[in-house]
Amino acid sequence: MTTPTPKSTEVCILPQMNSDNIPNIAVLASGGALRAMVALCGTLVELRKYNLLDCIMYLGGVSGSTWCMSGLYKNKDWVEKIEELEKCLHETLTQGKWETKKAIESVLEAAEDECYSLTDIWSYFIVHRLLNQVAVEAETYQKPHAGNYVSVGCSQ
């Protein structure tokens, strides 16, 4: 007896699927600061390479993965432009300029009222750099067949 391959299973299941009973698929991303942001971006790029990104109805995340998601709000056709986001993110992390003076002033201002650890300060600088480089728009776009969704782009 042979084990069915994923491709043969797909061929067997597709004719039996009822178009009114297609499952809602969600991608949920974890937190974890920079690691989570990079991981979600890489996951979305790989899903796109295998033509699976169009199957997703919901995209959710917490903490660091939302840093990646915030960059998705720029273009309504983010699925087609996910590779551009990845390149933009790579450039931002490796070559981008940022306003060090403004970031330091903000940290010093916040530190007047609170006690912060070195980890808090490092996190602030990372978030300040990334989220000031990747524009977040308030609009949410509507994908004709899949409900609300977000899009990708570089703010430069």
HUURKA-V831774 format. One record per pair of residues at least 12 apart in sequence whose ideal C-beta (glycine too) atoms are under 6 Angstrom apart, sorted by the first residue. I is the first residue (numbers start at 0). GAP is how many residues later the second one is. Records with the same first field share a line. If there is no record, write none. Layout:
I=GAP ; GAP
//
This chain:
23=33
24=30 ; 31 ; 32
25=32
26=29 ; 32
27=32
28=32 ; 36
30=31 ; 32 ; 33
31=32
32=31
33=92
35=28 ; 29
36=27 ; 30 ; 31
39=25 ; 28
40=27 ; 45 ; 48
43=38
44=37 ; 41
47=34
52=26
56=89
66=63
69=64 ; 66
70=14 ; 63
71=78 ; 79 ; 80
72=63 ; 64 ; 77
73=61 ; 77 ; 79
74=76 ; 77 ; 78
75=65 ; 75
77=73 ; 74
80=71
81=70
84=67
87=66
91=41
95=37
97=31
102=22 ; 25
106=14 ; 17
133=21
134=20
//
